[in-house]
């Protein structure tokens, strides 16, 4: 799972949410919903932009887990 932040270009609504990292093993309906989640504002229906969330508590925890994993992997080499 990864922490995401979606910001509406039209109304400015900001949504923090958690979703899966890849589409591997997902159905066509699940993939279509992910595209919708990434590109459409749930408040006004306007165009939205999604990126990784580094600001919410969930986003900060995700960053800590990623950094920890990277430190373990880099220690192997």
N, C-alpha and C positions, 0 to 999 in steps of 0.2 A: 504494500500500500504506500501511497505517497500523498503528501499534503499539497493541496492546490488552492489558488486564489483566483477568483474570476471577477473581473471588473467590467461593468457595462459602459460602453462608449456613449450611450444615449443619456441615461439617467444617473450614472456614477455609482450605482449600487455595487457593493463589494460583498462577495460571498466566499467564505473559507469552507472547504470541504475536503474529504478524503476519498481517494479513488485508487483503483488498481494501476500498476505501472505499465503493464503491457496488455495487448489484446489477445495474447496467446490463450487459446482454450475458451474464448468468449463466443457467444452466438451472434448472429447478424443483428438481432434486436438489441443486444447489449452494446455492441459496437456503435450502432446508430444512436443509442441513448447517450453514449459518451461524447459523440460529436456534438449532439445537442447541448449537453452539459457544458462543454468547452466553449461554445460559440453563441449561445442564446441566453439572455438575461432572464432569470426566473421571475423577476419583479415586473418588468415592462415589455419583455419580448424583443428588446433591441439587441443589436450586435454586441457581443462580449468578447473579452480577451482573457485567456487562462494561462497561468504560469505556475511555477513551483512557489509554494508559500513558505517564506522564511521568517514571518512575523508573528503568527499565532502560536499559542503553546504547542499545538500539534505539529506545526511546521518546524519549530525549534527542536522538538524531540526527534523529528525525522532527520533533521540536519545532524544532530548528535549521533544518531544511529549510523548514518552514512559515514560520518567522520571516523567513528569507532571502527567500522568495517574496513575503511580505507587504511587505517593505521595498522590493523592486523595483517591485511594483504601486503602492504608495503614492507612490513617487518619480515615477511617471508623471503624477500628478494634482497 
